[in-house]
């Protein structure tokens, strides 16, 4: 559980899991690198154009940490998304525990000429299931657009 602000509210989990997915027109190696490289993460890890991800840290190993700063571009709100990796199987799967105790697992599978990326995550109770699904899906869709773009290709191929 985490505390937020001065109201001492805690984020509580439900027993419900949410699944999101997308198919990206790129090979698994390219998709994996863009998903796990801080310089790439800052380019796609936000749900809409009025948000940004100014920094990301990745220690890609079991027990290693993940931290991404997410901020509204107008400066009105921001937060750190933090997690600890529980599974890292290169080009296949990543699982992590978020700082509030919820868990998520993302898989990468060949799908024709592309890669199917699927994330299953524990829901929380502060926001509706639909809002959570829509927000995470928007980020995953943004990731797909980034990887398929020439900028995403150059960043990944350019060696971080």
GITAKA-V241322 format. One record per helix or strand of 2 or more residues. SS is the DSSP state (alpha for helix, beta for strand). FROM is the first residue (numbers start at 1). TO is the last residue. If there is no record, write none. Layout:
ss;from;to
SS;FROM;TO
SS;FROM;TO
This chain:
ss;from;to
beta;3;4
beta;9;10
beta;13;24
alpha;28;36
alpha;38;44
beta;51;58
beta;65;72
beta;78;89
beta;93;98
beta;103;111
beta;114;124
alpha;129;148
alpha;150;157
